[in-house]
Amino acid sequence: MDIFDIAMEMEREGARFYRDLAAKATTKGFINIFTMLAEDEIKHEKIFAMLKKGTVPKMDATRVSDNAKAVFKEFKKEDFINENKQMALYERALEVELKAIEYYSEQLEEVSSKEIKKAIEAIITEERRHYDLLDDIIVMLERPASWVENAEFGVRPEY
């Protein structure tokens, strides 16, 4: 198997994983976010298929992070509390993204074409954005259980 076959399989697995997360999500917002992540993984798979054939596609940057911010603004505290039960799955999603980032980064040395290298670097950037988004989700899910709201513990300006 070459880099592109392995990458396409990793992206297929990632898309399946995100579709599974969307199916298990308890709120419409999380369903939308995981569906968008799955669509990005499918896009990456298609890009790797084109790269394997020697075609360098035009890369459009992912909009998942921007779209997710809009979704987060509509969330209620209860949405995060209900999703907290899925925390282990979200932590596993972080691992999936990190595995892809590490693998693609390692394989860059094997690629001789500057155009293909640039396309893979763009995918690595998108995978990092996915990782950051998932990390933000985990922080937001943990916050209702651990956040202390008390003036005694808050940072206050000195008078």
Stockholm file with secondary structure:
# STOCKHOLM 1.0

chainA/1-159         MDIFDIAMEMEREGARFYRDLAAKATTKGFINIFTMLAEDEIKHEKIFAMLKKGTVPKMDATRVSDNAKAVFKEFKKEDFINENKQMALYERALEVELKAIEYYSEQLEEVSSKEIKKAIEAIITEERRHYDLLDDIIVMLERPASWVENAEFGVRPEY
#=GR chainA/1-159 SS CCHHHHHHHHHHHHHHHHHHHHHHCSSHHHHHHHHHHHHHHHHHHHHHHHHHTTCCCCCCCCCHHHHHHHHHHTCCHHHHHHHGGGHHHHHHHHHHHHHHHHHHHHHGGGCCCHHHHHHHHHHHHHHHHHHHHHHHHHHHHHHHHHCCCCTTTSCCCCC
#=GC SS_cons         CCHHHHHHHHHHHHHHHHHHHHHHCSSHHHHHHHHHHHHHHHHHHHHHHHHHTTCCCCCCCCCHHHHHHHHHHTCCHHHHHHHGGGHHHHHHHHHHHHHHHHHHHHHGGGCCCHHHHHHHHHHHHHHHHHHHHHHHHHHHHHHHHHCCCCTTTSCCCCC
//
